[in-house]
Amino acid sequence: MTQIESTPKPRRNVELVLLILALAVGIGANALVGVDREKAFDTDFWFQSGLLTAAALAFHLVLRIRAKYADPVILPLVVALNGLGLAMIHRLDRVGEDTGNNQLRWTLVAMAVAIAVIWFLKDHRVLRRFTFISLAVSAGLLILPLVPGITAGEILGARVWIRIGPMTFQPGEIAKITLAIFFAGYLSSNRDLILLAGRKIGPLQFPRFKDMGPMIAAWLVSIGVLIFQRDLGSSILFFGLFLVMIYVATSRISWVIIGVVLISAGGFVASRVFSHVALRIDGWLNAFTEEVYGREFGGSLQIVEGLFGMANGGLVGTGLGQGRPNLVPFANSDMIIASFGEELGLIGLFAIVLMYLLLFTRGFRAALGTRDAFGKLLACGLSFAIALQCFVVIGGVTRLIPLTGLTTPFLAAGGSSLLANWIIVGLLLMISHTARGPVDTTPLPPGQEPGASKDVPAMPLKPTAAPGPRTSPDAPTEAVRQL
């Protein structure tokens, strides 16, 4: 007999109210920008606002149909951030530029792809079947910018773009998703081996050398990105993604120690061998030196001008449209945080950081709630990818760490980043739908693993070494039981 735990509330009405507030934030910011440019409430304003509203409500409707138990806070947070980004990019457009409208087009495409993910992906656990396919796809995506004929060449010192007709695309943004799927699939399948084997040294247990293969591979991938693509930010992101996922899978601090040693050694060698890394570090340490400030390549002009802009904003900012953020190079992409810091001030910047913090915590909450190891690792990895990206970008703009080429999620101009991050949102919503939905406690048919989806074919049980019950690695979080 089927037994269902107390049915949770879908909370879609709460999401709708929050979504209206989020649209008011984004559209209101765009209206304020229009007032300053004497283009308030013109045809373009209503057209852009209507498109964003229609896309957001369509997304909400799909969640009501396909994922009614999904987290009600994630979508409004992302829509608010995306709307603020659109307003600032429109505000920074010079005469003849179309970056704002291009960002709006990418927003609609990205939301459509995320809707497709939710509509066609009935269960996130299906992705576990594609563990090693995801690895192959990741390798292909990272190699594409180096392939003659489709590479866009070196842009701003990095080789991370490919050219598709008149536009460029960054495959590495999609690679962070496929790498997260691979890491989640591999670690959830090999968790016992990684946990039980190894040598204990004092209070720490270190893995066997042959079990360190995945970490060595992740390290080599990050170093390869740094060497061949000259992209420091993506290198940090890929290795950090794996490091946090293996820590979540094993709870072993020894893996973190090994990872920090590897990345420190790689970073030290890179700073001595590769000039672009050395220039970035020099520009960070000696930003206010006249020679470094005026240097054409690897100089600190961006950092210093951004710092002065944020200082000009003070506590409450100059007001949207009232500052001079366009004095900073790449104010609508790499330095958009400095643009917001100047015009919204410290309070406005803290509000943006708080929205990111809420987004991370809702992603981690979905990871805690889901009942399968693959979903836990995938949700943690995807949430951490956005968190690490924000830390690297904001840390670079505020001179906490060296500046990198990563974009601020949902805010900065960049179609490939926007597409990848909206796909991440779609996956997190599906995982949270599984985590927050009612739990079916129907007795499992013979041969089917606990936590497996009814739509996923059952896997054969492994023979036990001795008679008696065997505890699954996921036993503390399993909600499916034999009655």
N, C-alpha and C positions, 0 to 999 in steps of 0.2 A: 504494500500500500504506500502510495506517495505521501510523504510528509513534508510540508513546507514551513520553514520558520516564519515568525511574524513578518508579514509583508512590509518592507520599508516604503516610505513615501517617495514618489518620483522627484519631487521638488522642481518640476519644470516651470511652475508658476513663479517660484522664487527666481529662477533663472531669467524669466521674461522681464520681471521688474528690474533686476540688476542689469539686464541687457539694455533696457530703455535708458537707464542712468549712464551706462557706458557709451551709448550712442550720443547722449546729450553732452558728454565730456568731449568726445571727438569732434562732433559737429559744431559744438559751441566754440572750441578752440579754432576751428576753421573759420567761423564767423568773425571772431576777434581779429584774426589775421586779415580777413577781407576788409574789415572796418579800417584798419591802418592803411591798407593799399587802395582804399576808396573803391573797392569792388565787392562790398558786402551785399549778400542776398541777390546776386546777379544770376543769370541762367546757369553758368558753370557751377555755382555754389549749390543750387537746388539739384542739378543733375548729379553731381558727385555725392551729395548727401543722400539722395534717393537710392543710388546704386549701393552705397555702403549699408544703408538701412535694409534694403531688399535682400542683400547677401546675408546679413546677420540674422534676419528673421527666417530666411530659408534654412540656414544652418540650425536654428532653434527648432524649426518644424521637423527637420530630419531627425534630430535627437528625440523629439516626442514620439516618433514612429519607430526608430531603430534602436535607440539607446536611452530609454526613458528614465533609467536609474543612474545615468552618468552624473558626474559632479556638476552641480548647478553654478559654480563660481568660476570655473576655468574659462568658459567661452566669454562671459562679460569682461573678465580681466584682459583677455587677449584683444577683444574688440576695442576696449578703451585704449590700450597701448598702441594698437595699429592706427586708430583714429588720431591720436596725438601725433604719431609719426607722419601721417599724411598731412596734417595741418602744418607742421614745422617744415616739411619738404616743400609744400606749396609756398610757404612764407619765404623760403630761401631761393626759390626760382628767380633767376634774372630774366630780363626781357629776351624773348626768343627761346628760352629753355622750356622743356616739357617733362622734367624729372618727376614733378608731382603727379601729373596725369599718368605717366608710365608706372609709377608706384601704385596708383589706384588700379590700373589694369592688372598688374601682378597680384595685387590683393584679391581681386575677383577670381583670377585663375587659381591662386593658392587655396582660397576658401572652397572653390569647386572641387579641387583635388582632395581636400580634407573631407568634404561631404561624401565623395566617392569612396574614400577609405572606410568611413563609417557605414555607408550603405551596403558595400559588398563584402567587408570583412566581418563575418558574423561572430567570430570568436578569435581573439588575439592569439590563442594557443596554436592555431593553424600555422602561424609563422615559424613555429619551432621546427616544422618539417624542412624549412629552407635554410637551416643553419649554415651548412657549408656552401650552398648556393649564394647566400648573402656574403660570405667571405670572398667568393670569386667575383661577385658583382662589385664589391668594395675595391678589390684590386684593379678591376677594369676601369672604374670611375676615377681612381687616383692616377692611373696611367694616361687617361685620355688627354689631359693638358700637355702631354709631352709628345703626342702623336702628330707627325707632320701632316698638314692638310686640313686638320680641324682645330689645331691649337691656335689660340689668339695671340701667342707669343708672350713676351715679357711685358706686363703692365704694372707700372708703379713698383718695379723691382721684383715682382712675383710672377711665376708661371702657373697659375691655378685656373685659368679660364679657357674655355673652348668657344669657337665661333659657330653659331647656328644662324645662317643667313645674315641679316643685319644686326643681330643681337649677340651678346656674349652670355655665357652661363658658367657657373662654378660647380663642377661635379662633386667636389669635396664636401659640399653642403649636404648632398644626398648620401654621401659615403658615411657620414657620422650616424645616419639612421641604420643603414645596412650593417655597419660595424657593431652597433648596439644589439641588433638582432642576432648576429653571429656570437658575440660575447655571451649574451643571455642564454642562447641555446647550448653553447659549449659548456659553460660553467654549471648550468642546471643539470646537465647530463653527467659531468665528471666531478661533481662536488665531493662525493665520497672519497674518490681517489686522491684528490688534492688535499682533503682534510686529514686522512688517516695516515698517509705515507709521509715520510720525512724524518729529519733528525731534530731532537730537542736540545737547544743550547740555552741553559739557564731557564728563564721563564718563557722563552720564545721557542716556537717550533717552526723550523724552516723546511720548505719543500725539497724534494729530491731534484737534482739538476734536470733530469729528463721531464719532470712535471712542470718545469719553468718554461717549456717551449712556447706556450701562448704569450707569456709576458715578454720573452725575448722577441717573438714575432711582432708584438705591438710596439716594442721599443724600436725595432728596425724600421717598421712602417713610419713611425714618427720622425726618426732620423732621416729616412728617405725623403719624406715630404720636405724636411728642412733643407736637405742637400739639393735635390733636383728641382723642387718647386720654389725654394727660397721663401717658404711661408712659415714663419715662426709661430703664429697664432694657431694654425691648424695642427701643427706638430704637437703643441702643448695640449690642445683639445683632445686629439685622438688617444694619446697616452694617458692623460688624466681620466678619460672615459673608462678605459680598461681597468685602470688602477682602482677606481672607486667601485666598479662592478665586482672585481675579484675580492675586494675587502667585504662587500656586502654578502657575497656568496659564502665566504669562509670565516669571517669575523677574526681573521688572523692579522695582527699588526705587523708580523714578519713580512708579509707581502708588501705592505706599505713601505717598510724600511728598504726592501730590495728595490722597489720602484723608485723611491726618492734617490737612492744611490745611482741607479741607472740614468735617470733623467738629469741628475746633477753632473754626472760624468759626461754625458752627451752634450749638455749645455756648455760645460767648461771647454771641451774640445772644439765645439762649434764657434765659441767666441774667439778662439785662437786661430782657427783655420778659415772661417768664412767671414769675409769683410762686412757683409750686410748685417750679420748678427753683432759683430763688434761695434758697428756704427750705431745700431739701435741701443746697445748698452751704454755707449759713450754719450749719446744724446739724452739718455735718462739720467746718468750720473752728473753730467756737466751741462745741464740744460741752459743755465743762465750765463754760460761762458760765451763771449762775443764770437769767437771763432766757430764754436759748435752751433750757435744760433744762426749764423749766416751761411752755414754749409749747404750746398745745393742738394746733395744726396745724404740722407741719414742725419740731417740737422734737427734742431729742436724747436724750430719756428712754430710748428703745429702745437706742441705741448705748451710752450710759453704763452702764445696768443690765447689758447684755450683757458689757461689758468687766469690770465688777466680778464678774459671775458666773464668767467664765473665770479671773480672778485668784484667786477663791476655790477653783477647782478645782486650781490649781497644776500640779505635774508629773504626778501620778498620778490626780488627780480625787477627788471625794468618794465615788464609787461609784454605780452605776446605782440610782436611786430614793432616793439619800441627799442630793441637793442641793436647791436651791430655784430651779430654772430657770423655774418658773411665775410668778416675780416680774417676768419680762421680758415685755412685750407681744408677742403673736404668737410665743410661744416654740416652737410646733409647726410654724410655717411659715417666715416671714421670718428668724427668729432661731434656728432649730433647731441651727445650727452652734455658737452660744453655749451652748445646752443641753448638747450633747455635750462642749464644752470644759470645762464645769463638772463634769460627772459622770464623764467619762473622762480629764480632764486633758490636758496638752499631749501626752503620749505617745499617748493614744487619738485625739486630733485629728490628730496626724501620721499615724497608721495609716489614718484615713479619707482624708486627703489623698493618701497613697500609693496607696490603692485607686483613687482617681480618676486619679492619674497613670498607673497601669498600664492603666486603661481607655482613656485617650487614646492611649497608645503602641501598644496593640493595634489601635486604629482606624487610626492612621497606618501601622502595619505592613501592614495590609490594603490601604491605599492604595498603598504602595510595591510590593506584590506583584502587584496586578492589572495586566492587560496592555492596558487600554483607557483612553483619556484621560478619558472620562466617569466611569468607575468611580473613577479616581484622585481626580478633583475632588470627586465626591460623597462618598466616604469621608473625605477631608480636611475638607470643609465640615461634615459631620455630627459628626465627632469634635471639630472646633474649636468648634462650637456648644455642646457640652457643656462643653468646657474653658473657653470664655469665660464661660459662665453660672456655673461654679464660681468663677472668678476674681472676677467682679463681686460675687457673693454673699459669699464669704469676705472679699474686700477691703473690702466695706461693713461687715460685722460687726466686723472688726478695725480699722476706721477708717483703712484705707489709702486708700480712695476714698470718695466719697459713697455713702450707702446707697440702694439701688434696690428695686424691688418684685419682682425675680426670685426664683424658688424654687430651692433646692438640689436638683439632679437626684436622684431616687429616695429622698431622705431626707425632704424637707419634705412637709407635708400639701398636697394639691392634685391633684385627679383629672385635669384636662386636661394638666398638666405630666407626670404619671406616664404617661399614655397616649402623649403625643408622644415621650417619651424611650424607652419600650419599643419603639415603632415604629422609632426610630433604631437601637436594638439589633438588631432584626430585619434591617434593611437592611445594617448593618455585618457581621452574620453571613453574609448572602448574598454580599456582596462578598468577604469573607475566604474563603468556600467556593470561589469562582472563582479567587481568588489562590493558594490553597494546593493546589488540586486538580491532577490530572495534566493536562499540556498535550498537546492533540491536534495533531500536526504533519502531518495529512493535507493534500495539495495542495488549494488552494481552487479551486472551480469558477470559470469565467470570469465576471468582473463582480462578484465578492464581495470586499468590503474585508477586509484583514487584521484580525483581532481581532473580526470580526463573529460573532454567535452563529448556529448552524445553524438556530435557530428564528426568527431575525429575517430578513425578506426582504432580499435583497442590494440595495445601492444602486449605481446606475450610476457607472462611473468617469468622472472629469472628463477631458476631452481635454488632453493635454500640449502645451506650446508647441513643443517640439522633440522629435525621437526620442531615446530613451535612457531609462534607469531613473529613476524619480522616488522620492525619499526621503520617506516619511511622517513627519509631525511626531512620531509615536510610535515611530519606528524604533528608538531605543535600548532600548525596553522590550518590543518585540514578540517573541513566542516562536513565532509562526506563520511559516513560511518555505516558499517554493516549492522543491520538491526537483528 
